[in-house]
């Protein structure tokens, strides 16, 4: 299987999540039109640091990304596009079959090893912590989509991974994990670490305004 790669500096698509994009650069407008004429599949890649030096060429990307399908789109009067992409599954990028004006590569599916497991206690632990963060977080950080009923634990974990304001390297590390349980445990550790910081600050000064920042 082959698909175009849309590389961005951040991790913004995980399996079983949705993300919106505004496509304005001419080569990527051409890419979207090609995708819409075909099977609707598009892979999100992550640019490596230093990409700025070769941005308009083919800067290096990390070897793992997420394959998505365009769920809906809008073509604007100026020829640009707004699209909604639905994440399907993690992929490894194989051989490049085209690199101009946009990259097309072989897609190697990377299924999680425990994708069929049940995660009852893990779901409860994660929702408990998320409810705490909702109470403490500023209005600019919206966790409401996460707290709705999800069809799967994978969707819940991946929505959290995409929503938390993590460093880019940390988000890529989460995407790279081939175990849902390990991804969830890492997220729980990150949240617990932040909760401990919040509680410590509250003891120092109860009037303090808490801000969620895992950077």
N, CA and C atoms as a LAMMPS dump frame, in Angstrom:
ITEM: TIMESTEP
0
ITEM: NUMBER OF ATOMS
645
ITEM: BOX BOUNDS ff ff ff
-5.0000000000000000e+02 5.0000000000000000e+02
-5.0000000000000000e+02 5.0000000000000000e+02
-5.0000000000000000e+02 5.0000000000000000e+02
ITEM: ATOMS id mol type element x y z
1 1 1 N 0.847 -1.192 0
2 1 2 C 0 0 0
3 1 3 C 0.884 1.244 0
4 2 1 N 0.485 2.231 -0.782
5 2 2 C 1.204 3.5 -0.849
6 2 3 C 0.25 4.652 -0.531
7 3 1 N 0.799 5.723 0.012
8 3 2 C -0.008 6.911 0.319
9 3 3 C 0.899 8.132 0.375
10 4 1 N 0.351 9.318 0.08
11 4 2 C 1.121 10.555 0.241
12 4 3 C 1.413 10.823 1.715
13 5 1 N 2.501 11.527 1.978
14 5 2 C 2.865 11.921 3.342
15 5 3 C 2.736 13.435 3.477
16 6 1 N 1.988 13.853 4.487
17 6 2 C 1.873 15.276 4.823
18 6 3 C 2.676 15.497 6.099
19 7 1 N 3.892 16.042 6.005
20 7 2 C 4.735 16.195 7.197
21 7 3 C 4.499 17.515 7.913
22 8 1 N 4.382 17.44 9.227
23 8 2 C 4.239 18.624 10.061
24 8 3 C 5.23 18.537 11.224
25 9 1 N 5.523 19.65 11.883
26 9 2 C 6.511 19.626 12.969
27 9 3 C 6.037 18.915 14.225
28 10 1 N 4.726 18.709 14.368
29 10 2 C 4.183 18.124 15.596
30 10 3 C 3.38 16.869 15.298
31 11 1 N 3.205 16.053 16.345
32 11 2 C 2.339 14.874 16.244
33 11 3 C 0.907 15.343 16.475
34 12 1 N 0.044 15.194 15.491
35 12 2 C -1.321 15.703 15.643
36 12 3 C -2.392 14.726 15.185
37 13 1 N -2.003 13.48 14.885
38 13 2 C -2.988 12.477 14.521
39 13 3 C -2.568 11.135 15.1
40 14 1 N -3.501 10.524 15.832
41 14 2 C -3.328 9.18 16.37
42 14 3 C -4.463 8.309 15.839
43 15 1 N -4.291 6.99 15.858
44 15 2 C -5.388 6.116 15.438
45 15 3 C -6.661 6.363 16.252
46 16 1 N -7.796 6.267 15.571
47 16 2 C -9.128 6.41 16.17
48 16 3 C -9.37 7.813 16.736
49 17 1 N -8.66 8.796 16.213
50 17 2 C -8.942 10.196 16.545
51 17 3 C -9.162 10.954 15.233
52 18 1 N -9.656 12.173 15.345
53 18 2 C -9.869 13.025 14.172
54 18 3 C -9.13 14.34 14.364
55 19 1 N -8.682 14.922 13.267
56 19 2 C -7.979 16.198 13.324
57 19 3 C -8.336 17.019 12.099
58 20 1 N -8.363 18.35 12.28
59 20 2 C -8.691 19.268 11.195
60 20 3 C -7.429 19.978 10.721
61 21 1 N -7.361 20.224 9.418
62 21 2 C -6.192 20.876 8.84
63 21 3 C -6.64 21.889 7.788
64 22 1 N -5.883 22.98 7.703
65 22 2 C -6.07 23.941 6.616
66 22 3 C -4.901 23.767 5.657
67 23 1 N -5.182 23.394 4.415
68 23 2 C -4.148 23.112 3.427
69 23 3 C -4.043 24.301 2.48
70 24 1 N -2.894 24.97 2.497
71 24 2 C -2.752 26.187 1.689
72 24 3 C -1.512 26.192 0.802
73 25 1 N -0.484 25.43 1.177
74 25 2 C 0.733 25.42 0.369
75 25 3 C 0.445 24.723 -0.969
76 26 1 N 0.839 25.319 -2.1
77 26 2 C 0.461 24.772 -3.418
78 26 3 C 0.741 23.28 -3.611
79 27 1 N 1.903 22.808 -3.181
80 27 2 C 2.207 21.391 -3.398
81 27 3 C 1.286 20.485 -2.588
82 28 1 N 0.861 20.96 -1.41
83 28 2 C -0.025 20.137 -0.597
84 28 3 C -1.483 20.288 -1.019
85 29 1 N -1.842 21.418 -1.624
86 29 2 C -3.157 21.523 -2.273
87 29 3 C -3.239 20.491 -3.395
88 30 1 N -2.173 20.396 -4.172
89 30 2 C -2.112 19.388 -5.236
90 30 3 C -2.2 17.981 -4.651
91 31 1 N -1.554 17.779 -3.526
92 31 2 C -1.607 16.482 -2.858
93 31 3 C -3.039 16.121 -2.456
94 32 1 N -3.743 17.069 -1.844
95 32 2 C -5.112 16.807 -1.404
96 32 3 C -6.005 16.493 -2.596
97 33 1 N -5.846 17.22 -3.669
98 33 2 C -6.672 16.948 -4.845
99 33 3 C -6.382 15.562 -5.405
100 34 1 N -5.13 15.141 -5.35
101 34 2 C -4.776 13.794 -5.788
102 34 3 C -5.407 12.744 -4.878
103 35 1 N -5.37 13.004 -3.562
104 35 2 C -5.95 12.071 -2.594
105 35 3 C -7.459 11.956 -2.786
106 36 1 N -8.12 13.102 -3.013
107 36 2 C -9.568 13.097 -3.186
108 36 3 C -9.982 12.366 -4.461
109 37 1 N -9.123 12.39 -5.464
110 37 2 C -9.409 11.658 -6.698
111 37 3 C -9.164 10.163 -6.544
112 38 1 N -8.435 9.8 -5.481
113 38 2 C -8.096 8.399 -5.26
114 38 3 C -8.876 7.794 -4.116
115 39 1 N -8.163 7.125 -3.218
116 39 2 C -8.814 6.382 -2.134
117 39 3 C -9.018 7.187 -0.859
118 40 1 N -8.624 8.458 -0.845
119 40 2 C -8.834 9.305 0.326
120 40 3 C -7.84 9.104 1.442
121 41 1 N -6.792 8.302 1.212
122 41 2 C -5.826 7.985 2.261
123 41 3 C -4.658 8.967 2.245
124 42 1 N -4.264 9.38 3.45
125 42 2 C -3.19 10.351 3.607
126 42 3 C -2.474 10.046 4.915
127 43 1 N -1.147 9.998 4.882
128 43 2 C -0.362 9.712 6.089
129 43 3 C 0.204 10.992 6.662
130 44 1 N 0.098 11.134 7.978
131 44 2 C 0.69 12.275 8.662
132 44 3 C 2.07 11.878 9.159
133 45 1 N 3.086 12.644 8.72
134 45 2 C 4.453 12.414 9.17
135 45 3 C 4.892 13.523 10.117
136 46 1 N 6.017 13.285 10.794
137 46 2 C 6.532 14.257 11.754
138 46 3 C 7.933 14.663 11.323
139 47 1 N 8.134 15.953 11.116
140 47 2 C 9.422 16.48 10.694
141 47 3 C 10.449 16.393 11.815
142 48 1 N 11.678 16.031 11.466
143 48 2 C 12.752 16.009 12.442
144 48 3 C 13.257 17.435 12.684
145 49 1 N 13.837 17.69 13.866
146 49 2 C 14.406 19.018 14.139
147 49 3 C 15.418 19.409 13.071
148 50 1 N 15.408 20.694 12.717
149 50 2 C 16.281 21.182 11.669
150 50 3 C 15.654 21.169 10.294
151 51 1 N 14.362 20.828 10.237
152 51 2 C 13.657 20.74 8.959
153 51 3 C 13.592 22.079 8.221
154 52 1 N 13.744 23.172 8.965
155 52 2 C 13.588 24.493 8.348
156 52 3 C 14.578 24.72 7.202
157 53 1 N 15.763 24.128 7.323
158 53 2 C 16.795 24.347 6.307
159 53 3 C 16.423 23.763 4.945
160 54 1 N 15.543 22.761 4.955
161 54 2 C 15.17 22.108 3.695
162 54 3 C 13.658 21.982 3.576
163 55 1 N 12.936 22.944 4.175
164 55 2 C 11.481 22.804 4.241
165 55 3 C 10.845 22.667 2.863
166 56 1 N 11.319 23.429 1.896
167 56 2 C 10.696 23.408 0.571
168 56 3 C 11.264 22.303 -0.312
169 57 1 N 12.112 21.485 0.239
170 57 2 C 12.59 20.292 -0.453
171 57 3 C 11.929 19.063 0.155
172 58 1 N 12.752 18.135 0.647
173 58 2 C 12.233 16.928 1.3
174 58 3 C 12.962 16.731 2.624
175 59 1 N 12.633 17.548 3.618
176 59 2 C 13.307 17.426 4.915
177 59 3 C 13.052 16.062 5.551
178 60 1 N 13.957 15.662 6.429
179 60 2 C 13.841 14.35 7.07
180 60 3 C 12.608 14.277 7.965
181 61 1 N 12.018 13.1 7.986
182 61 2 C 10.876 12.847 8.865
183 61 3 C 11.166 11.61 9.708
184 62 1 N 10.458 11.494 10.818
185 62 2 C 10.599 10.317 11.667
186 62 3 C 9.986 9.104 10.962
187 63 1 N 10.438 7.899 11.303
188 63 2 C 10.021 6.702 10.558
189 63 3 C 8.61 6.216 10.825
190 64 1 N 7.951 6.753 11.852
191 64 2 C 6.597 6.289 12.204
192 64 3 C 5.621 7.452 12.119
193 65 1 N 4.454 7.19 11.553
194 65 2 C 3.402 8.195 11.456
195 65 3 C 2.048 7.544 11.625
196 66 1 N 1.008 8.221 11.188
197 66 2 C -0.351 7.699 11.299
198 66 3 C -1.057 7.857 9.959
199 67 1 N -1.624 6.772 9.483
200 67 2 C -2.395 6.818 8.245
201 67 3 C -3.817 7.248 8.55
202 68 1 N -4.338 8.151 7.738
203 68 2 C -5.7 8.62 7.94
204 68 3 C -6.493 8.611 6.648
205 69 1 N -7.794 8.798 6.785
206 69 2 C -8.682 8.903 5.63
207 69 3 C -9.436 10.227 5.727
208 70 1 N -9.503 10.956 4.632
209 70 2 C -10.236 12.22 4.629
210 70 3 C -11.719 11.938 4.832
211 71 1 N -12.245 12.421 5.941
212 71 2 C -13.653 12.186 6.276
213 71 3 C -14.555 13.234 5.645
214 72 1 N -14.048 14.473 5.593
215 72 2 C -14.811 15.554 4.962
216 72 3 C -13.829 16.628 4.517
217 73 1 N -14.28 17.454 3.592
218 73 2 C -13.406 18.524 3.112
219 73 3 C -14.243 19.678 2.585
220 74 1 N -13.587 20.845 2.52
221 74 2 C -14.21 22.046 1.961
222 74 3 C -13.164 22.765 1.128
223 75 1 N -13.481 23.028 -0.121
224 75 2 C -12.575 23.804 -0.956
225 75 3 C -13.009 25.261 -0.888
226 76 1 N -12.086 26.115 -0.511
227 76 2 C -12.385 27.528 -0.344
228 76 3 C -12.223 28.287 -1.657
229 77 1 N -12.738 29.506 -1.689
230 77 2 C -12.722 30.295 -2.922
231 77 3 C -11.307 30.565 -3.431
232 78 1 N -10.348 30.638 -2.526
233 78 2 C -8.968 30.921 -2.939
234 78 3 C -8.204 29.658 -3.352
235 79 1 N -8.908 28.516 -3.41
236 79 2 C -8.291 27.276 -3.863
237 79 3 C -7.674 26.428 -2.776
238 80 1 N -7.681 26.919 -1.529
239 80 2 C -7.151 26.131 -0.424
240 80 3 C -8.231 25.178 0.102
241 81 1 N -7.847 24.291 1.009
242 81 2 C -8.783 23.287 1.512
243 81 3 C -8.796 23.259 3.036
244 82 1 N -9.958 22.979 3.583
245 82 2 C -10.105 22.556 4.969
246 82 3 C -10.504 21.087 4.937
247 83 1 N -9.787 20.263 5.671
248 83 2 C -10.105 18.841 5.68
249 83 3 C -10.212 18.334 7.111
250 84 1 N -10.961 17.256 7.281
251 84 2 C -11.014 16.515 8.538
252 84 3 C -10.482 15.125 8.243
253 85 1 N -9.447 14.75 8.973
254 85 2 C -8.785 13.475 8.754
255 85 3 C -9.08 12.541 9.917
256 86 1 N -9.473 11.323 9.607
257 86 2 C -9.731 10.301 10.621
258 86 3 C -8.547 9.349 10.682
259 87 1 N -7.926 9.228 11.864
260 87 2 C -6.776 8.345 12.022
261 87 3 C -7.186 6.881 11.962
262 88 1 N -6.477 6.101 11.166
263 88 2 C -6.79 4.679 11.003
264 88 3 C -5.861 3.788 11.815
265 89 1 N -4.567 3.839 11.513
266 89 2 C -3.599 3.035 12.258
267 89 3 C -2.2 3.596 12.054
268 90 1 N -1.317 3.196 12.962
269 90 2 C 0.074 3.628 12.873
270 90 3 C 0.739 2.951 11.677
271 91 1 N 1.667 3.666 11.075
272 91 2 C 2.392 3.104 9.945
273 91 3 C 3.876 3.43 10.062
274 92 1 N 4.671 2.54 9.473
275 92 2 C 6.074 2.826 9.264
276 92 3 C 6.243 3.214 7.81
277 93 1 N 7.108 4.17 7.559
278 93 2 C 7.313 4.633 6.19
279 93 3 C 8.409 3.806 5.523
280 94 1 N 8.032 3.156 4.431
281 94 2 C 8.98 2.36 3.677
282 94 3 C 9.604 3.165 2.562
283 95 1 N 9.828 2.52 1.442
284 95 2 C 10.505 3.17 0.321
285 95 3 C 9.662 4.308 -0.254
286 96 1 N 10.331 5.383 -0.634
287 96 2 C 9.685 6.521 -1.262
288 96 3 C 9.511 6.221 -2.751
289 97 1 N 8.28 6.283 -3.239
290 97 2 C 8.021 5.99 -4.65
291 97 3 C 7.854 7.272 -5.464
292 98 1 N 7.727 8.407 -4.758
293 98 2 C 7.605 9.709 -5.411
294 98 3 C 8.005 10.767 -4.404
295 99 1 N 8.771 11.775 -4.839
296 99 2 C 9.172 12.805 -3.88
297 99 3 C 8.976 14.228 -4.393
298 100 1 N 8.296 14.401 -5.502
299 100 2 C 8.086 15.739 -6.031
300 100 3 C 6.744 15.79 -6.78
301 101 1 N 5.895 16.774 -6.507
302 101 2 C 6.058 17.894 -5.57
303 101 3 C 5.772 17.513 -4.119
304 102 1 N 5.247 16.298 -3.882
305 102 2 C 5.031 15.808 -2.523
306 102 3 C 5.428 14.341 -2.475
307 103 1 N 5.72 13.882 -1.271
308 103 2 C 6.201 12.511 -1.104
309 103 3 C 5.072 11.493 -1.069
310 104 1 N 5.307 10.37 -1.718
311 104 2 C 4.437 9.203 -1.643
312 104 3 C 5.327 8.034 -1.23
313 105 1 N 4.911 7.287 -0.218
314 105 2 C 5.759 6.217 0.304
315 105 3 C 4.973 4.942 0.529
316 106 1 N 5.704 3.859 0.627
317 106 2 C 5.117 2.58 1.017
318 106 3 C 4.704 2.678 2.474
319 107 1 N 3.51 2.173 2.801
320 107 2 C 2.993 2.203 4.16
321 107 3 C 3.035 0.796 4.758
322 108 1 N 3.691 0.675 5.901
323 108 2 C 3.788 -0.609 6.597
324 108 3 C 2.951 -0.511 7.863
325 109 1 N 1.854 -1.237 7.933
326 109 2 C 0.96 -1.157 9.091
327 109 3 C 1.674 -1.625 10.354
328 110 1 N 1.494 -0.869 11.452
329 110 2 C 2.114 -1.181 12.739
330 110 3 C 1.023 -1.33 13.805
331 111 1 N 0.352 -2.464 13.84
332 111 2 C -0.719 -2.642 14.831
333 111 3 C -0.157 -2.768 16.241
334 112 1 N -0.899 -2.253 17.217
335 112 2 C -0.498 -2.405 18.608
336 112 3 C -0.631 -3.865 19.022
337 113 1 N 0.296 -4.325 19.86
338 113 2 C 0.345 -5.742 20.224
339 113 3 C -0.834 -6.181 21.08
340 114 1 N -1.443 -5.255 21.827
341 114 2 C -2.523 -5.607 22.745
342 114 3 C -3.842 -4.946 22.346
343 115 1 N -4.026 -4.744 21.059
344 115 2 C -5.178 -3.988 20.571
345 115 3 C -6.517 -4.634 20.932
346 116 1 N -6.521 -5.953 21.167
347 116 2 C -7.772 -6.663 21.465
348 116 3 C -7.98 -6.884 22.961
349 117 1 N -7.083 -6.385 23.789
350 117 2 C -7.222 -6.559 25.239
351 117 3 C -8.344 -5.683 25.779
352 118 1 N -8.773 -6.015 27.012
353 118 2 C -9.716 -5.159 27.718
354 118 3 C -8.943 -4.317 28.725
355 119 1 N -9.388 -3.089 28.922
356 119 2 C -8.648 -2.148 29.773
357 119 3 C -9.606 -1.485 30.759
358 120 1 N -10.349 -2.269 31.5
359 120 2 C -11.393 -1.726 32.363
360 120 3 C -10.801 -0.855 33.467
361 121 1 N -9.834 -1.378 34.22
362 121 2 C -9.268 -0.6 35.323
363 121 3 C -8.479 0.594 34.812
364 122 1 N -7.77 0.414 33.688
365 122 2 C -7.006 1.521 33.126
366 122 3 C -7.91 2.671 32.685
367 123 1 N -9.073 2.338 32.112
368 123 2 C -10.024 3.382 31.715
369 123 3 C -10.492 4.17 32.931
370 124 1 N -10.827 3.459 34.007
371 124 2 C -11.294 4.128 35.221
372 124 3 C -10.21 5.037 35.8
373 125 1 N -8.973 4.538 35.826
374 125 2 C -7.865 5.348 36.359
375 125 3 C -7.667 6.607 35.525
376 126 1 N -7.722 6.466 34.22
377 126 2 C -7.485 7.606 33.347
378 126 3 C -8.595 8.636 33.453
379 127 1 N -9.849 8.193 33.473
380 127 2 C -10.97 9.128 33.572
381 127 3 C -10.958 9.863 34.909
382 128 1 N -10.558 9.172 35.964
383 128 2 C -10.478 9.809 37.286
384 128 3 C -9.489 10.966 37.262
385 129 1 N -8.344 10.746 36.662
386 129 2 C -7.333 11.796 36.599
387 129 3 C -7.757 12.931 35.669
388 130 1 N -8.402 12.575 34.576
389 130 2 C -8.833 13.606 33.634
390 130 3 C -9.885 14.521 34.252
391 131 1 N -10.768 13.965 35.048
392 131 2 C -11.762 14.794 35.723
393 131 3 C -11.096 15.782 36.669
394 132 1 N -10.027 15.342 37.307
395 132 2 C -9.28 16.255 38.169
396 132 3 C -8.668 17.381 37.344
397 133 1 N -8.072 17.038 36.199
398 133 2 C -7.456 18.058 35.358
399 133 3 C -8.485 19.048 34.835
400 134 1 N -9.68 18.576 34.535
401 134 2 C -10.741 19.475 34.065
402 134 3 C -11.05 20.524 35.127
403 135 1 N -11.069 20.108 36.378
404 135 2 C -11.358 21.041 37.465
405 135 3 C -10.237 22.055 37.657
406 136 1 N -9.002 21.664 37.349
407 136 2 C -7.855 22.513 37.623
408 136 3 C -7.365 23.305 36.418
409 137 1 N -7.716 22.868 35.225
410 137 2 C -7.112 23.441 34.03
411 137 3 C -7.757 24.761 33.641
412 138 1 N -7.023 25.6 32.91
413 138 2 C -7.595 26.854 32.415
414 138 3 C -8.605 26.58 31.316
415 139 1 N -9.454 27.564 31.05
416 139 2 C -10.503 27.378 30.057
417 139 3 C -9.939 27.12 28.658
418 140 1 N -8.697 27.558 28.427
419 140 2 C -8.113 27.392 27.094
420 140 3 C -7.758 25.945 26.792
421 141 1 N -7.711 25.102 27.828
422 141 2 C -7.395 23.692 27.624
423 141 3 C -8.677 22.892 27.783
424 142 1 N -9.214 22.41 26.681
425 142 2 C -10.534 21.793 26.669
426 142 3 C -10.409 20.276 26.632
427 143 1 N -10.786 19.643 27.737
428 143 2 C -10.757 18.188 27.813
429 143 3 C -12.128 17.562 27.548
430 144 1 N -13.146 18.368 27.274
431 144 2 C -14.503 17.839 27.155
432 144 3 C -14.652 16.746 26.095
433 145 1 N -13.97 16.841 24.924
434 145 2 C -14.126 15.754 23.952
435 145 3 C -13.635 14.409 24.481
436 146 1 N -12.666 14.467 25.385
437 146 2 C -12.095 13.233 25.916
438 146 3 C -13.046 12.564 26.898
439 147 1 N -13.789 13.366 27.647
440 147 2 C -14.608 12.81 28.717
441 147 3 C -15.932 12.246 28.23
442 148 1 N -16.23 12.37 26.955
443 148 2 C -17.429 11.744 26.411
444 148 3 C -17.232 10.248 26.269
445 149 1 N -18.311 9.548 25.988
446 149 2 C -18.212 8.106 25.805
447 149 3 C -17.42 7.794 24.546
448 150 1 N -16.402 6.972 24.697
449 150 2 C -15.572 6.571 23.567
450 150 3 C -15.895 5.135 23.183
451 151 1 N -15.771 4.837 21.898
452 151 2 C -16.049 3.486 21.442
453 151 3 C -14.989 2.499 21.916
454 152 1 N -13.789 2.972 22.178
455 152 2 C -12.724 2.075 22.578
456 152 3 C -11.76 2.775 23.511
457 153 1 N -11.045 1.983 24.281
458 153 2 C -10.025 2.528 25.15
459 153 3 C -8.893 3.138 24.325
460 154 1 N -8.649 2.57 23.155
461 154 2 C -7.612 3.106 22.272
462 154 3 C -7.929 4.55 21.904
463 155 1 N -9.186 4.812 21.553
464 155 2 C -9.58 6.175 21.2
465 155 3 C -9.381 7.121 22.377
466 156 1 N -9.718 6.666 23.588
467 156 2 C -9.561 7.493 24.776
468 156 3 C -8.094 7.829 25.012
469 157 1 N -7.247 6.803 25.01
470 157 2 C -5.814 7.012 25.255
471 157 3 C -5.22 7.94 24.202
472 158 1 N -5.577 7.707 22.955
473 158 2 C -4.983 8.498 21.874
474 158 3 C -5.491 9.937 21.862
475 159 1 N -6.73 10.155 22.273
476 159 2 C -7.229 11.529 22.405
477 159 3 C -6.468 12.272 23.496
478 160 1 N -6.186 11.571 24.59
479 160 2 C -5.411 12.193 25.664
480 160 3 C -4.004 12.518 25.171
481 161 1 N -3.393 11.562 24.481
482 161 2 C -2.033 11.759 23.972
483 161 3 C -1.964 12.964 23.043
484 162 1 N -3.011 13.185 22.267
485 162 2 C -3.02 14.3 21.322
486 162 3 C -3.38 15.621 21.996
487 163 1 N -4.142 15.59 23.078
488 163 2 C -4.663 16.809 23.695
489 163 3 C -3.724 17.397 24.742
490 164 1 N -3.054 16.546 25.514
491 164 2 C -2.152 17.067 26.537
492 164 3 C -1.032 17.895 25.904
493 165 1 N -0.687 19.032 26.505
494 165 2 C 0.358 19.894 25.944
495 165 3 C 1.747 19.353 26.253
496 166 1 N 2.11 18.282 25.568
497 166 2 C 3.392 17.627 25.792
498 166 3 C 4.459 18.176 24.862
499 167 1 N 5.712 17.933 25.21
500 167 2 C 6.792 18.219 24.284
501 167 3 C 6.633 17.316 23.064
502 168 1 N 7.1 17.81 21.916
503 168 2 C 6.934 17.059 20.676
504 168 3 C 7.589 15.676 20.766
505 169 1 N 8.75 15.623 21.391
506 169 2 C 9.457 14.342 21.513
507 169 3 C 8.654 13.349 22.346
508 170 1 N 7.972 13.855 23.375
509 170 2 C 7.161 12.98 24.219
510 170 3 C 5.959 12.449 23.448
511 171 1 N 5.314 13.309 22.66
512 171 2 C 4.175 12.848 21.872
513 171 3 C 4.598 11.814 20.833
514 172 1 N 5.747 12.033 20.209
515 172 2 C 6.218 11.055 19.228
516 172 3 C 6.557 9.731 19.913
517 173 1 N 7.1 9.811 21.121
518 173 2 C 7.389 8.596 21.874
519 173 3 C 6.11 7.807 22.145
520 174 1 N 5.033 8.522 22.464
521 174 2 C 3.743 7.851 22.699
522 174 3 C 3.235 7.185 21.426
523 175 1 N 3.329 7.886 20.302
524 175 2 C 2.887 7.317 19.033
525 175 3 C 3.717 6.098 18.663
526 176 1 N 4.986 6.098 19.015
527 176 2 C 5.881 5.013 18.637
528 176 3 C 5.636 3.73 19.425
529 177 1 N 5.016 3.835 20.589
530 177 2 C 4.797 2.653 21.428
531 177 3 C 3.861 1.672 20.734
532 178 1 N 4.242 0.395 20.733
533 178 2 C 3.405 -0.608 20.067
534 178 3 C 2.491 -1.334 21.047
535 179 1 N 2.319 -0.76 22.245
536 179 2 C 1.416 -1.313 23.251
537 179 3 C 0.501 -0.216 23.765
538 180 1 N -0.795 -0.445 23.677
539 180 2 C -1.771 0.507 24.214
540 180 3 C -1.594 0.645 25.72
541 181 1 N -1.364 -0.464 26.39
542 181 2 C -1.214 -0.417 27.844
543 181 3 C 0.005 0.412 28.245
544 182 1 N 1.11 0.236 27.551
545 182 2 C 2.296 1.019 27.871
546 182 3 C 2.067 2.501 27.582
547 183 1 N 1.358 2.798 26.518
548 183 2 C 1.041 4.193 26.209
549 183 3 C 0.189 4.796 27.315
550 184 1 N -0.801 4.022 27.768
551 184 2 C -1.678 4.503 28.836
552 184 3 C -0.895 4.704 30.132
553 185 1 N -0.001 3.775 30.456
554 185 2 C 0.79 3.901 31.686
555 185 3 C 1.68 5.136 31.647
556 186 1 N 2.255 5.405 30.488
557 186 2 C 3.101 6.59 30.366
558 186 3 C 2.278 7.861 30.536
559 187 1 N 1.083 7.884 29.96
560 187 2 C 0.2 9.038 30.099
561 187 3 C -0.209 9.226 31.56
562 188 1 N -0.549 8.134 32.24
563 188 2 C -0.915 8.217 33.649
564 188 3 C 0.244 8.761 34.471
565 189 1 N 1.461 8.344 34.161
566 189 2 C 2.638 8.847 34.884
567 189 3 C 2.789 10.34 34.663
568 190 1 N 2.628 10.789 33.439
569 190 2 C 2.754 12.212 33.13
570 190 3 C 1.702 13.039 33.861
571 191 1 N 0.467 12.518 33.889
572 191 2 C -0.609 13.242 34.57
573 191 3 C -0.369 13.252 36.079
574 192 1 N 0.03 12.104 36.646
575 192 2 C 0.283 12.04 38.087
576 192 3 C 1.395 12.998 38.497
577 193 1 N 2.411 13.1 37.673
578 193 2 C 3.51 14.015 37.968
579 193 3 C 3.008 15.451 38.02
580 194 1 N 2.115 15.796 37.092
581 194 2 C 1.555 17.153 37.084
582 194 3 C 0.621 17.377 38.268
583 195 1 N -0.159 16.376 38.604
584 195 2 C -1.072 16.505 39.737
585 195 3 C -0.286 16.733 41.034
586 196 1 N 0.814 16.014 41.199
587 196 2 C 1.645 16.21 42.389
588 196 3 C 2.163 17.648 42.458
589 197 1 N 2.555 18.187 41.314
590 197 2 C 3.035 19.571 41.275
591 197 3 C 1.921 20.537 41.655
592 198 1 N 0.727 20.307 41.126
593 198 2 C -0.411 21.177 41.431
594 198 3 C -0.73 21.151 42.922
595 199 1 N -0.77 19.946 43.495
596 199 2 C -1.101 19.826 44.915
597 199 3 C -0.037 20.493 45.785
598 200 1 N 1.23 20.38 45.394
599 200 2 C 2.301 21.027 46.148
600 200 3 C 2.155 22.545 46.104
601 201 1 N 1.869 23.074 44.918
602 201 2 C 1.697 24.523 44.774
603 201 3 C 0.495 25.021 45.577
604 202 1 N -0.549 24.222 45.626
605 202 2 C -1.741 24.617 46.384
606 202 3 C -1.457 24.672 47.88
607 203 1 N -0.579 23.771 48.347
608 203 2 C -0.221 23.81 49.763
609 203 3 C 0.636 25.032 50.077
610 204 1 N 1.471 25.413 49.126
611 204 2 C 2.32 26.587 49.32
612 204 3 C 1.481 27.863 49.315
613 205 1 N 0.541 27.944 48.368
614 205 2 C -0.307 29.135 48.237
615 205 3 C -1.673 28.698 47.724
616 206 1 N -2.66 28.553 48.58
617 206 2 C -3.992 28.098 48.167
618 206 3 C -4.65 28.981 47.125
619 207 1 N -4.171 30.234 46.993
620 207 2 C -4.801 31.148 46.038
621 207 3 C -4.222 31.008 44.635
622 208 1 N -3.222 30.169 44.504
623 208 2 C -2.523 30.096 43.225
624 208 3 C -3.431 29.605 42.111
625 209 1 N -3.261 30.186 40.938
626 209 2 C -3.996 29.743 39.761
627 209 3 C -3.184 28.661 39.065
628 210 1 N -3.759 27.486 38.957
629 210 2 C -3.016 26.364 38.394
630 210 3 C -3.168 26.318 36.888
631 211 1 N -2.081 26.027 36.261
632 211 2 C -2.053 25.914 34.794
633 211 3 C -1.476 24.565 34.434
634 212 1 N -2.106 23.886 33.505
635 212 2 C -1.631 22.585 33.089
636 212 3 C -0.573 22.783 32.024
637 213 1 N 0.632 22.399 32.32
638 213 2 C 1.705 22.506 31.341
639 213 3 C 2.704 21.39 31.575
640 214 1 N 2.751 20.443 30.648
641 214 2 C 3.664 19.315 30.798
642 214 3 C 4.939 19.526 30.012
643 215 1 N 5.191 20.752 29.583
644 215 2 C 6.393 21.025 28.79
645 215 3 C 7.609 21.132 29.682
